Amino acid sequence: MPGIAGMISQRPAHQCADLVKSMVGSMEHEPFYTSGMYAVPEMGVYGGWVAHENSFAANQVFFNEQRNVALIFAGECFAGPEMRAGLRRNRHELGEGAGDWLVHLYEEEGDQFFAELNGLFSGLLIDKREGKAFLFNDRYGMERIYWHETEDATYFASEAKALLRVRPELRAFDEEGVAQFLAFGCTLEWRTLFRGVQLLPGGSVWSCERGRCQKRKYFSPETWEAQPKLSVESFESEFQATFKRMLPRYFESESRIGISLTGGLDTRMIMAGRPESVEEPICYTFAGEKGETLDARLAARIAKACGLDHRLLRIGPDFFSDFASHADRTVYITDGCFGILGAHEIYLHKQARHLAPVRLTGNYGSEVLRGMSTFKPTGLSSDLLDPGFSHSVDSAARQLTKEQAVTFAAFREIPWNLFGSFAAGRSQVDLRTPYLDNEIVALAYQIPESARTSPVPALHFVKDNDPTLSNIPTDMGMGEGLGLMQALSRFFFKATFKLDYLNNEGLPHWLSPFDPLLRRFSSRAKILGLHKHLHYRSWFQRELAGHVKDALTDARTQRSPFWNSDFLEKMATEHTSGRRNYVLEINAVLTLEAVERLLVRDPPSASADVGSSGGEDHRRESLLTT
């Protein structure tokens, strides 16, 4: 995945440079990545980067005119109105590139620079005038920075595997992190799966000087929590103005933009408020092997109404025939943050990249603006866990505490629980979402309680900005009108959504024996598959049954301290036979088994060894020193 890596140390320069080169190499997963290194040995600062070619961060390092301030950057920064005016002026007067203006902003703002940034990013800024280097990330911590400190060095990287590559003592599970993962499907706070590896909290800036780092935060959500609530009318008015003003930032790109359309409200708002652009974006929707979900049908109608091309990106037979490779690659690239149930993500995003290297998505809109949440305990079977470890999982399940709704969504659920899919997608395309824009998240704190979960502001935005799109119902049956037919439509879509959830993931054990009857009924009524295109529960019973049995057998022979090994064989038999639903348990076991095999036990010498996509290598490597 594109990102940065480096170390702060007074050790000999050649040792540090070799270590950072190895760290960067562990992150080079694709032939279309570009990479490089930059070092200031007299300051003990060594950094490197990996980026998508032609992306915002591709043409590094970013300098000022005197080349005494340098910036290594990952992700993207979306400028506000005032910053954009300065950007245009600087580019005209100085002829600078896409990222050099950030260095000039730092020269103007000093320590306030970090709070001015807007987007999902991380970076290493080196100020030779002050003899300081600054390691920083975005407010939410979505552009992750993993770090580890020793007596003589601070190591940091966008991927944990970069640290594991150069510090063998870190290649061990953190038991509390594993317990959290089994309890919630992710680690909490800033803990990771690996012993001695931590995450930089969101909104951090570390000032590093003479080999040591002073840790502080430049932003805390309490700043936004202190804002007053607005009335319903005032909020709708402010939201309309803010969303229309902010949205054009996300359509600016030197590469073609693809919009991943769904039938939901959040991509509908993007389409309704889209600006006139030089090059028309292409629209696409992820789909299964055959048939069309409601998302696909509605997305096609939306794209047609907007005069845009729309494609379906499907899961093909090769996904199943090469599933082990797809699963390993997903676990490896995401450092275990996305598991076996996410094996489709890189597969589909690779298709998306062929259409457009930038993906604009409506992700996180429902969490930030309407308080929707899928963050809950996984509820794994107690029979799965080793008795000596089960109490750790039970303890971890009690750690999660609810907070202010927007704070929980933007600063907890999204960067912790939803990061895996973000990381997998980002390995293939530049991911953009307007719903983590600073202006939108700040405004979300002012939503009045009476409208906190309401879709009405979003529906009004669509109607006011593109009435044609307002006439197309959403995937939950929402649209114009409040009559009986609308109510029945909403009931039908919610009921079928729940049925799809049961069929694809949440079928309780007592209903599992009736699955064939449920499937036949739903198939005849053309209900099954109306919402979901991923069918891992049934895939594990049919197309992937052999892989599941073999992988669980391998896991049983490893005698992991986390599992009741006697239960693993029973679990495989009962799930593949259809007598029980153990899809989440299978995901947990096979994901951690892959983490242990690929990242802990014997990390490969090059990431290309793990599910490599092959192809000609176009990477660029350089070492710049001053």
C-alpha positions in Angstrom: 0.0 0.0 0.0 1.4 3.5 -0.8 2.9 5.2 2.3 6.0 6.3 4.0 8.7 4.6 6.1 11.8 5.7 7.9 13.8 6.1 11.1 15.2 8.7 13.4 18.6 7.7 14.7 22.2 8.7 15.3 23.5 5.3 14.2 25.9 5.2 11.2 24.3 6.6 8.1 24.9 3.5 5.9 23.2 1.3 8.5 20.2 3.5 8.6 19.9 3.9 4.9 20.1 0.1 4.4 17.3 -0.4 7.0 15.0 2.2 5.4 15.6 0.7 1.9 14.5 -2.7 3.3 11.5 -1.1 4.9 10.4 0.6 1.7 11.0 -2.6 -0.3 8.6 -4.5 1.9 5.8 -2.0 0.9 6.3 -2.3 -2.9 3.4 -4.5 -3.8 2.7 -3.5 -7.4 4.6 -2.8 -10.6 2.8 0.6 -10.9 4.2 1.9 -7.7 7.0 4.5 -7.6 9.3 4.8 -4.7 12.3 6.6 -3.3 14.4 7.7 -0.3 15.6 10.9 1.2 18.1 11.3 4.1 19.7 14.1 6.1 22.4 12.1 7.9 23.6 15.1 9.9 20.2 15.2 11.5 19.8 11.5 11.8 16.7 11.5 9.7 16.0 8.8 7.0 12.8 8.5 5.1 11.3 6.7 2.1 8.0 6.5 0.3 5.9 4.4 -2.0 3.2 6.0 -4.1 0.9 5.3 -7.1 2.4 6.6 -10.3 0.8 10.0 -11.3 -0.7 10.4 -7.9 -0.5 13.5 -5.6 2.5 11.9 -3.8 4.3 10.5 -6.8 6.8 13.3 -7.5 8.6 13.5 -4.2 10.5 14.9 -2.4 8.7 18.3 -2.0 11.1 21.2 -1.3 11.1 24.9 -0.8 13.3 27.1 -3.0 16.3 26.9 -0.7 15.9 23.1 -0.4 16.3 23.5 3.4 12.7 22.3 4.1 11.7 18.9 2.7 8.5 16.9 2.8 7.8 13.2 2.3 4.1 12.7 2.0 1.5 9.9 1.7 -2.2 10.3 0.8 -3.8 13.5 -0.4 -4.4 17.0 0.9 -7.6 18.8 -0.1 -7.2 22.6 0.2 -10.0 24.9 1.4 -10.9 28.1 -0.4 -8.2 30.3 1.2 -5.5 27.7 0.8 -6.6 27.0 -2.8 -6.1 30.7 -3.7 -2.6 30.6 -2.3 -2.0 27.4 -4.2 -2.9 28.9 -7.5 -0.8 32.0 -6.8 2.2 30.0 -5.8 2.0 27.7 -8.8 1.7 30.6 -11.1 4.6 32.6 -9.5 6.9 29.7 -8.6 6.0 27.0 -11.1 5.8 24.4 -8.4 4.4 21.0 -8.4 1.4 19.3 -6.8 3.0 19.0 -3.3 5.5 21.8 -3.1 2.8 24.3 -2.0 2.5 22.3 1.3 6.1 23.2 2.1 5.4 26.9 1.5 2.3 26.6 3.7 4.6 25.3 6.5 6.9 28.2 6.0 4.0 30.6 6.4 2.2 28.8 9.2 4.9 27.2 11.2 3.5 24.9 13.9 0.0 25.7 12.8 0.7 24.1 9.5 -0.5 20.6 10.6 -3.9 21.8 11.8 -4.5 23.5 8.4 -4.3 20.2 6.5 -7.4 18.6 5.2 -7.6 15.0 4.0 -6.2 11.6 4.7 -2.5 11.7 4.9 0.8 11.1 6.8 4.1 12.7 6.4 7.7 13.4 7.4 8.6 17.1 7.3 12.3 17.9 7.7 13.3 21.5 8.6 17.1 21.8 8.4 16.9 25.5 9.4 15.6 24.4 12.9 17.3 21.0 13.0 13.9 19.3 13.5 11.9 16.7 11.7 8.1 16.3 12.2 6.3 13.0 11.9 2.5 13.6 11.5 -0.8 12.1 10.3 -4.4 13.1 9.6 -6.9 13.9 12.3 -8.6 10.5 12.2 -5.5 8.3 11.9 -6.8 6.7 8.6 -3.3 7.0 7.0 -1.7 4.8 9.5 1.7 5.1 11.0 3.1 2.1 12.8 6.0 2.9 15.1 8.5 1.3 17.4 11.2 2.8 19.7 14.6 1.4 20.8 17.3 3.0 22.9 19.0 4.4 19.8 16.2 4.8 17.1 12.6 5.5 16.3 11.2 3.4 13.5 8.0 4.3 11.6 6.1 3.1 8.6 2.7 3.0 7.0 2.7 -0.8 7.1 3.6 -2.9 10.1 5.5 -5.4 7.9 8.1 -2.8 7.3 9.0 -2.7 11.0 8.8 -6.5 11.2 11.3 -6.7 8.3 14.1 -4.9 10.1 13.3 -5.7 13.7 13.0 -9.5 14.1 12.1 -9.2 17.8 8.7 -7.7 16.8 7.7 -10.8 14.9 5.4 -12.1 17.6 1.7 -11.7 18.4 0.5 -9.1 21.0 -1.9 -11.2 23.0 -4.1 -8.3 24.0 -4.2 -7.1 20.4 -5.3 -10.6 19.3 -7.9 -10.7 22.0 -9.3 -7.4 20.8 -9.3 -8.7 17.2 -11.2 -11.8 18.2 -13.7 -9.8 20.2 -14.4 -7.1 17.6 -12.7 -8.0 14.3 -10.1 -5.3 14.8 -7.7 -3.9 17.4 -8.7 -1.0 19.6 -7.2 2.3 20.5 -3.7 2.4 19.0 -2.8 -1.3 19.7 -1.8 -3.7 16.9 -1.5 -7.4 16.4 2.2 -7.3 16.9 4.2 -7.1 20.1 6.0 -3.8 20.5 4.4 -2.2 17.4 2.0 0.7 18.1 -0.1 3.1 16.0 0.3 6.8 16.0 -2.9 8.3 17.4 -4.9 10.4 14.9 -4.0 14.1 14.9 -0.4 13.6 16.1 2.7 15.5 15.3 6.0 14.3 16.7 8.9 16.7 16.8 12.2 14.8 16.4 15.6 16.4 17.2 19.0 14.8 17.9 17.5 11.3 17.5 14.7 11.8 20.1 11.0 12.6 19.5 8.7 14.8 21.5 5.1 13.5 21.1 2.1 15.8 21.0 -1.3 16.1 19.3 -2.3 19.0 17.1 -6.0 18.2 17.1 -8.5 16.6 19.5 -12.2 15.9 18.7 -13.1 17.9 21.8 -12.6 21.0 19.7 -15.5 20.0 17.5 -17.6 18.6 20.3 -17.7 22.1 21.9 -19.7 23.5 19.0 -23.3 24.5 19.5 -26.1 22.5 18.0 -28.0 24.0 15.1 -31.7 24.0 14.5 -33.0 21.6 11.8 -33.5 24.4 9.3 -30.1 26.0 10.0 -28.3 22.7 9.7 -29.9 21.8 6.4 -29.0 25.3 5.0 -25.4 25.0 6.3 -25.0 21.5 5.0 -26.3 22.4 1.5 -23.8 25.3 1.3 -20.9 23.3 2.8 -21.3 20.2 0.7 -21.6 22.1 -2.6 -18.6 24.2 -1.7 -16.4 21.3 -0.6 -17.3 18.6 -3.2 -15.4 20.1 -6.2 -12.1 19.4 -4.3 -12.6 15.7 -4.7 -13.2 15.9 -8.5 -9.9 17.6 -9.2 -7.4 15.1 -10.5 -4.8 14.8 -13.2 -5.9 11.1 -13.6 -9.3 9.9 -14.5 -11.8 9.5 -11.7 -14.1 6.5 -11.2 -17.2 6.9 -9.0 -18.2 3.7 -7.3 -21.9 4.0 -7.4 -24.4 2.2 -5.1 -28.1 2.6 -4.6 -27.5 4.5 -1.3 -27.9 8.1 -0.3 -24.2 9.0 0.0 -23.1 8.4 -3.6 -26.5 9.9 -4.6 -25.5 13.2 -2.9 -22.1 13.1 -4.7 -23.8 12.7 -8.1 -26.4 15.4 -7.3 -23.7 17.9 -6.3 -21.1 16.9 -8.9 -19.4 19.9 -10.5 -18.8 20.3 -14.2 -15.5 18.7 -14.9 -13.1 18.6 -17.8 -13.2 14.9 -18.2 -16.3 12.9 -17.4 -15.9 10.4 -14.6 -16.7 6.8 -15.2 -19.1 5.0 -12.9 -19.0 1.4 -11.7 -20.5 -1.0 -9.2 -19.0 -4.1 -7.7 -21.0 -7.2 -8.4 -21.0 -11.0 -7.9 -20.5 -13.8 -10.4 -23.8 -13.3 -12.1 -27.1 -11.5 -11.8 -27.6 -7.9 -10.6 -28.1 -6.6 -7.1 -30.4 -3.7 -6.3 -27.2 -1.6 -6.0 -26.3 -2.4 -9.6 -29.7 -1.7 -11.0 -30.1 1.6 -9.3 -26.5 2.7 -10.0 -27.1 2.1 -13.7 -30.2 4.3 -13.6 -28.4 7.0 -11.8 -25.5 7.0 -14.2 -27.8 7.1 -17.2 -29.7 10.0 -15.7 -26.4 11.8 -15.4 -25.3 10.9 -18.9 -22.3 8.9 -17.6 -21.0 5.4 -18.6 -21.6 2.7 -16.0 -19.8 -0.7 -15.7 -20.3 -3.8 -13.5 -17.0 -5.2 -12.0 -17.6 -8.8 -11.3 -16.1 -11.7 -9.4 -15.0 -14.3 -11.9 -14.1 -18.0 -11.8 -10.5 -17.2 -11.2 -11.4 -15.7 -7.8 -12.4 -19.1 -6.6 -9.7 -21.1 -8.4 -7.0 -18.8 -6.9 -8.7 -18.0 -3.7 -5.8 -19.0 -1.4 -3.5 -16.4 -3.2 -6.2 -13.7 -3.0 -6.7 -14.3 0.7 -3.0 -14.4 1.5 -2.4 -11.2 -0.5 -5.2 -9.4 1.3 -4.0 -10.4 4.8 -0.4 -9.6 3.9 -1.0 -6.1 2.3 -3.3 -5.0 5.1 -1.1 -6.4 7.9 -4.0 -8.6 9.0 -6.5 -5.7 9.3 -8.6 -7.3 6.6 -9.1 -11.0 6.6 -10.3 -13.9 4.6 -13.8 -12.3 4.2 -12.1 -9.4 2.5 -10.3 -11.5 -0.2 -12.5 -9.9 -2.9 -11.4 -6.3 -2.2 -8.1 -6.2 -4.0 -9.5 -8.4 -6.7 -12.3 -5.9 -7.5 -10.2 -2.8 -7.0 -7.6 -4.1 -9.5 -10.5 -4.1 -12.1 -11.4 -0.6 -11.0 -7.9 0.7 -11.6 -8.1 -0.4 -15.2 -11.0 2.0 -15.6 -9.7 4.9 -13.4 -6.8 5.1 -11.0 -8.8 7.3 -8.6 -11.9 6.0 -6.8 -14.4 8.5 -5.5 -16.7 6.8 -3.0 -19.5 7.6 -0.6 -17.9 5.5 2.2 -18.4 6.7 5.8 -21.3 9.1 5.0 -23.9 7.1 6.9 -21.6 6.7 9.9 -20.7 10.4 10.1 -24.0 12.0 9.1 -26.6 9.5 10.2 -25.1 7.6 13.1 -25.2 4.2 11.5 -22.8 1.6 12.9 -21.8 -2.0 12.3 -19.2 -1.9 15.1 -20.2 -4.6 17.6 -18.7 -7.7 19.2 -18.2 -10.6 16.8 -19.7 -13.1 19.1 -17.4 -16.0 18.2 -18.3 -19.4 19.6 -16.8 -20.0 23.0 -16.0 -23.5 21.8 -13.5 -22.1 19.4 -11.2 -20.5 22.0 -8.5 -22.2 24.1 -9.8 -22.2 27.7 -6.7 -20.4 28.8 -7.2 -17.6 26.3 -11.0 -17.2 26.4 -10.9 -14.9 29.4 -8.7 -12.5 27.6 -11.2 -12.3 24.8 -14.0 -11.8 27.3 -12.1 -9.0 28.9 -11.4 -7.3 25.6 -15.1 -7.4 24.7 -15.8 -5.2 27.7 -13.2 -2.5 26.7 -15.3 -0.7 24.1 -17.1 2.4 25.5 -19.5 4.6 23.6 -18.7 8.2 23.1 -20.2 11.3 21.4 -21.8 9.8 18.2 -19.7 11.6 15.6 -16.5 11.2 17.7 -17.1 7.4 17.9 -17.8 7.2 14.2 -15.0 9.4 12.8 -12.3 8.8 15.3 -13.0 5.2 16.5 -15.2 3.0 14.2 -13.8 4.2 10.9 -10.1 4.2 11.5 -10.2 1.0 13.6 -13.0 -1.2 12.3 -13.2 0.0 8.7 -9.6 0.5 8.0 -9.0 -3.0 6.5 -11.1 -2.4 3.5 -9.6 1.0 3.0 -6.1 -0.4 3.1 -6.9 -3.1 0.6 -8.5 -0.7 -1.8 -5.8 1.8 -1.5 -3.2 -0.8 -2.6 -4.8 -0.5 -6.1 -6.4 3.0 -6.4 -6.3 6.4 -4.8 -9.4 6.4 -2.5 -11.3 9.6 -1.9 -14.4 10.2 0.2 -15.8 13.7 0.9 -17.4 12.4 4.1 -14.1 12.7 6.1 -13.5 16.2 4.9 -12.8 18.4 7.9 -15.7 20.7 7.1 -18.2 17.9 6.8 -17.1 16.1 10.0 -17.0 19.4 11.9 -20.5 20.3 10.8 -21.8 16.8 11.7 -21.3 17.7 15.4 -23.9 20.4 15.0 -26.7 18.1 13.8 -29.6 18.6 16.1 -30.5 15.5 18.1 -33.9 15.3 16.4 -32.2 14.9 13.0 -29.2 12.8 14.1 -30.4 9.6 12.3 -32.6 11.2 9.8 -32.1 10.8 6.0 -34.1 13.9 5.3 -31.2 16.4 5.0 -29.6 14.1 2.4 -32.9 13.6 0.5 -33.4 17.3 0.4 -29.9 17.9 -0.9 -30.5 15.5 -3.8 -33.9 17.0 -4.6 -32.7 20.6 -4.5 -29.6 19.9 -6.7 -30.8 17.2 -9.1 -34.5 16.5 -9.0 -34.1 13.7 -11.6 -32.0 11.7 -9.2 -34.6 12.4 -6.4 -37.1 10.4 -8.4 -35.0 7.2 -8.3 -35.6 5.4 -5.0 -32.6 4.4 -2.8 -31.7 0.8 -1.9 -33.7 1.2 1.3 -36.8 2.4 -0.7 -36.4 6.0 0.3 -37.4 8.7 -2.2 -40.0 11.3 -2.9 -43.3 11.0 -1.2 -44.6 9.9 2.2 -47.6 7.8 1.2 -48.6 4.2 1.8 -46.6 3.0 -1.2 -43.4 4.6 0.1 -43.9 3.0 3.5 -44.5 -0.4 1.9 -41.4 0.1 -0.3 -39.2 0.9 2.7 -40.6 -2.1 4.6 -39.9 -4.4 1.7 -36.3 -3.3 1.2 -35.4 -3.4 4.9 -36.9 -6.9 5.2 -35.0 -8.2 2.1 -31.8 -6.5 3.4 -32.2 -8.4 6.6 -32.8 -11.7 4.7 -29.7 -11.1 2.6 -27.7 -10.5 5.8 -28.9 -13.8 7.2 -28.2 -15.7 4.1 -24.7 -14.3 3.6 -23.4 -14.0 7.1 -25.7 -14.1 10.1 -27.8 -17.2 9.7 -28.2 -18.6 13.3 -27.2 -22.2 14.0 -30.8 -23.3 14.6 -31.9 -22.1 11.1 -28.9 -23.6 9.2 -30.6 -27.0 8.6 -33.4 -25.1 6.9 -31.0 -23.3 4.6 -31.9 -25.3 1.4 -35.6 -24.5 1.9 -34.9 -20.8 2.6 -32.7 -20.7 -0.5 -35.3 -22.3 -2.8 -38.0 -20.0 -1.5 -35.9 -16.9 -1.9 -34.7 -17.9 -5.4 -38.2 -18.4 -6.7 -39.3 -15.1 -5.2 -36.2 -13.5 -6.6 -35.3 -12.0 -3.2 -32.1 -13.7 -2.4 -29.1 -11.6 -3.6 -31.2 -8.5 -3.9 -28.7 -6.5 -1.8 -25.6 -8.6 -1.3 -23.1 -9.7 -4.0 -20.7 -11.5 -1.5 -21.7 -14.9 -0.4 -18.9 -16.2 1.8 -21.1 -18.4 4.0 -22.3 -20.4 1.0 -18.9 -20.2 -0.8 -17.3 -21.8 2.2 -19.9 -24.6 1.9 -19.5 -25.1 -1.8 -16.9 -23.5 -4.0 -14.3 -23.0 -1.3 -15.1 -26.0 0.9 -11.9 -27.8 0.0 -9.8 -24.8 0.8 -11.6 -24.3 4.2 -11.1 -27.9 5.2 -7.4 -27.9 4.2 -6.6 -24.6 5.8 -8.4 -25.5 9.1 -6.5 -28.8 9.2 -3.2 -26.9 8.8 -4.3 -24.5 11.6 -5.1 -27.5 13.8 -1.6 -29.0 13.3 0.0 -25.7 14.3 -1.4 -26.0 17.8 -2.0 -22.3 18.3 -2.4 -21.1 21.9 -5.5 -19.2 20.8 -7.7 -22.1 19.6 -9.3 -25.2 20.9 -7.7 -27.4 18.3 -10.2 -30.3 18.8 -13.0 -27.9 17.7 -11.4 -26.8 14.4 -12.1 -30.1 12.6 -15.6 -30.2 13.9 -16.1 -26.6 12.8 -15.0 -27.3 9.3 -17.3 -30.4 8.9 -20.4 -28.7 10.4 -20.1 -25.6 8.3 -19.3 -27.2 5.0 -22.2 -29.7 5.6 -24.6 -26.8 6.3 -25.4 -28.0 9.8 -24.0 -24.8 11.4 -22.9 -21.3 10.4 -19.3 -20.7 11.4 -18.3 -18.1 8.8 -17.0 -15.6 11.3 -15.1 -18.3 13.2 -13.5 -19.5 10.0 -12.5 -16.0 9.1 -10.9 -15.4 12.5 -8.8 -18.6 12.4 -7.7 -18.4 8.8 -6.9 -14.7 9.1 -4.7 -15.1 12.2 -3.1 -18.3 10.7 -2.2 -16.2 7.6 -0.8 -13.4 9.7 1.4 -15.9 11.6 2.6 -17.6 8.5 3.2 -14.6 6.3 4.3 -11.9 8.8 5.4 -13.5 12.0 6.9 -16.9 11.4 9.0 -16.2 8.3 8.4 -12.9 6.5 9.2 -13.2 2.8 12.2 -11.3 1.4 10.0 -9.4 -1.0 6.3 -8.7 -1.0 6.1 -10.0 -4.6 6.3 -13.5 -3.1 2.8 -13.1 -1.6 0.1 -13.4 -4.3 2.1 -11.4 -6.8 0.2 -9.9 -9.7 3.3 -10.1 -11.9 3.9 -7.7 -14.7 6.7 -5.5 -15.8 8.4 -3.6 -12.9 8.2 0.2 -13.3 9.3 1.2 -9.8 11.6 4.1 -9.4 14.2 4.1 -6.6 16.4 6.9 -5.5 18.4 7.9 -2.5 18.7 11.7 -2.0 21.0 12.9 0.7 22.0 16.4 1.7 
